[in-house]
Amino acid sequence: MRFDVLTLFPDIFQGYFTQSILKLALDAGLVKIHVWNIRDWAKGKHKSVDDRPFGGGPGMVIMPEPVFDAVEAIQREDAEPGLVVLLTPGGRRLTQGVVKELAKHKRLLLLCGRYEGFDERIRLGLKPCEISIGDFICNGGEVPAMVVIDTVVRYVPGVLGDENSVTEESHSVPGRLEYPQYTRPRVFRDMAVPEILLSGDHGAIALWRRNQSRDVDEACEPDKENLNRTKDLQARKPDLQGEKHEE
């Protein structure tokens, strides 16, 4: 699978690519990641990529021309043009289900915004898949892009040592959280591993884990209800939603 990241700050990604599962996937050739500087497609002496918003207001807006030129040039780099993904607070919430959908694509182009965001014509003209990682403010789209990469690569065959990992973990089934996990030592500060996990009875262990997963879900229900009430309140009073975050 191939990822192309379009950003104004490419150096942010350097350390991220050198660690853990993602590094192993890159070294094995299972995943390819290319980071592009949008400024390389800017014109003029100063290579400007942003300007003041029409109508006034704070901050700067990323101009459409360098973004269109960058996306179209990068798409031509491979026979598969890929799905353009715009990281934006107005996008579809990134859930495990959405991650699975994104993982079906052979190539993703991730557009990272900054400042006051993108000129609206970028959204209208490129018709990207719009993704939000949550109702909060980021300084830019780089961290959300890392979240997309980190979640999607787990569904690339061969990336995880055990393919069952993605079926057992939290949210593999919508709303379901994973059961508690234990390892050595058997007793730590008077806290012992449940005896059932030491029994060798795989059927009983599977049942225990299902029950524990259900209990974890139920324990989290108050938080889910509070979140839903907050969303309802925000829907009724848009002015409570706060500032727009620049993913």
N, C-alpha and C positions, 0 to 999 in steps of 0.2 A: 504494500500500500504506500501511496505517496502523499505527503503533505507539503503544500507550499504556503509559507507564512509571509504575508505582506505587511510591513511595519515601518515606522519611522525610527525605531530603536532596535535594530537587529542584534546588538550585543547583549541584550537582555537574555537571549536564549542560549548563549554559549555554555554556561555551566549546566543548564538543564539537560542538555544532550549527552552529558558525560557521566551520568549516574544510573545505576540500578537497571531495571528491566528495559527501559528505553534504550540505553547504551547497548545492551546485549542484542536487542532487536535490530538496531542499526548495524552493529558489527556483523550480524548474521545475514544481513541483506533482506530481512523480512519487512523492513520499513525504510522508506527514504524521506528525509526532511530537507527542504530547501528554504532558506530564509532570504527574503528580498527586501531591499530598501526602496520604498516608494519614491524617495527623493531622487533616485537614479533616473527616473522618468520625468522629472521636473525640468522646465525650460527656463531660460533666462540666466543672467549672470549670477544671481543669488540662489538659484534652484529653489524658489519658494513653492511650498506645497499647501499653504493655507492663506486665508485672507479674512478680513472682517466680515461679519454677517450683514447682509442686506436687511434694512429695517432697524439696525442698531442692536445693542446688547453686548454682554461681556464675552471675552474670549475670541478665539479664532476658529474658523471652520475649514476643514480639509477640502481643497478644490477638486472638482470632478476630473479634470483633464489628466493629471498625472496618475490618478487611480485607474481610469479607463485604459490608459496606455499601458500601465503596468500589468493589469489583469489580462488584457488581450495578448500582450507579448509573452507573458508567462504561460498562458494556455497553449501557445504554439510550441512550447518547449517539449511537449509530449503528445503522442497520438491521442491520448485520453485527455480531453479538455478539463474534465473534473467538475465537481460541484463547488460553486462559489458560496462561501459561508461568511456572513457579516455578523461580527460580534456586537450586539446592540442590546440595550436595556429593554427595547420594545419587541424583542424577538421571542420565539418559542422557548419555553423553559427547558433547559437541558435536563432530561430525566434518563434513566437507564434505557427506557424504550426508545427515546430519541437517539441515544448513543448507538443502539443496535441498528437503527435505520442508517445513520451516518457510516457505520462500519461496512455497510453493503456496497459503498462506493469505492472505486479503485483509487480515486484521487480527490483530495479536498484542498481548496484554496481558501485560506483563512485571512480575512481582512481585519486588521487591528486598527481601531480608531484612536484618536488622541484629541486633546483640547475640548472644543464643544461638539466634536463628532464630525460626521461626514455631511457634505452637501447632499440634500435630499435626492438630487438627480442621479447619484450613485446607486441608491436603492431602486429608483424607478427604472433606470437604464440597464443595470446589470442583473436585476431581478434575482438577488441572492437568496439563499436559505438564511433566514435571520434567527440567530440563536442568542439567548440570554442565559447566564449561569446563575442568576438570582436577582432579587430585589435589593440591591445594594450598589454602592458607588465604587468603581475601580478607576485608577488613574489613566488606564488605557486598556486596549484589547489584548495586550500581550499575555497577561496572566489567564484570562478566559481562554485564549488560544491554547495555552499549555494544558488547561483543564480538558479541553476537547481532545487534544492529542493523547493525553494520559488515559482518558476513559476509552477512547476508540481503539487504541492499539491493543487493548486487552482482548479484543475480539478477532485480532489477526491470527490465523492459525500458526502455531509454533511459538508465539511470543511468551505465553505462560508455560511454565514447566508442567502443570497439570491442567488439562483442558476443562476439567470439572470445576475449577475454581470459579469460573463465571456463572455457573449454575447454582453454586452453593452460597455465594456471598449475598450481602444485603442488597435489596432492590432487584435481584434477578427475577423475582416475581413482584409486580407492582405492590408497594406498601409493606412488603415483608422484610424484616430485619434478620440478620444472621444470629444464630445461637452463640452463646459464650464459648470461648476456646481456652484450653489449658495445655501447659507443657510442664517439663521438669522445673523444679522438684515437686514431688507429690504433695508435700506440706511446706508452706512458706508463711512464717509468722502466724502460726496457728490456723492458717487458711488451707484447707485440704481440697485436693481434686475430688469431685464427686465420684463415689465408688462405681457408679454405673459405667463411667468411661474407662475403668480399669478391668471391667468384667470380661471383655472379649465377646460379649453377646451383641453382635452387630445389629440385630433387629431391635433389641431394647435400646441400644445407643441411638439408632435412627429415630425411634419414638421419642426418646428424651429430648433430642435436638429439635424435633418438630414442636414439642410442647414448650421448650425454652424459647424458640423463635416466636411463638404465639405470645408468650408472656412478655417478651421484650417489646413486641408491637403494642400490647395493651398498656404497658408502662409509659409508652411514648404518646398515647392517645391525647392526654391533656395538652401537650405541646402542639399536636396537630390541630386540635380544636381552637387553641389560641391563635394559631397562624391563620386558620380559616376565618376567624372573627376579625382579625386585623385586615385581611384582604377585603372582606365585606365592607368594613369601615372605610378603607381607602377607595373602594369603588364608589361609595356614596359621597365622599368628600375628597375630590382629586387634589385639593390644595394641601392635604396632609401627606402626599407622597414624597415631598422633599425634592431635592435637586436631581436633575438628570445625571446619571453616571455615564462616564465616557469609556465604554468598552470598545 
